[in-house]
């Protein structure tokens, strides 16, 4: 009986591209749940630390670099939800990127499916290497992919534990009647725990609803505000279709909060 040919993994056919005339991409990402979520200055400092360490790594290898950074965006968002990640992937396809440098893999993605999509859909076909400053990454080996899978699993567990602790804290505050929700886009919280409407953001929200009612898509709404140079949530440089959807479906604008799947006044 003739044995079938063993199927090779795509990583086994991976051939790094020639770095001549190309740049190394430095990708920086800060989540809204990172250390800087409550203080924009801390978020900027965290981004600076990531960028500095990646630049040092590139200098040690003698590489020219291009910077891509998504601030206040989740690693669970795919490339459509992160503008600079999409820009970096486009540059990969144009053949001007030979490597991507990240502080650690979870800066690139915090979800295994998204990481696999990035590797198989963009890194391998374009011969682009992935480099981690804090830990070596070899995407052209079973061991390297296995380590990335482990990091994705650890990341999911950490997020789950963080969410559990956060909900336990909210439950306790609700029982003690001391819970104050985080202000959403359009509101600010003063030192006395009172909410105030931010008129400039209020106008943006009303325009979003108007465009939605007129039949505009999430992407067209985000493109409209990006062209107009309107800052995103928490000062982000871009609006994404996901952020537009969050605003349009937020029950807070109808005077309710969403907690444990229930809308409460």
Helices and strands as residue ranges (DSSP letters): G 10-13, E 23-30, G 35-37, H 40-61, E 65-71, G 79-81, H 83-93, E 97-102, H 105-108, H 112-118, I 119-123, H 124-126, E 129-132, H 142-175, E 187-189, E 195-197, H 199-213, H 218-227, G 233-235, H 241-248, G 251-254, E 257-259, E 262-264
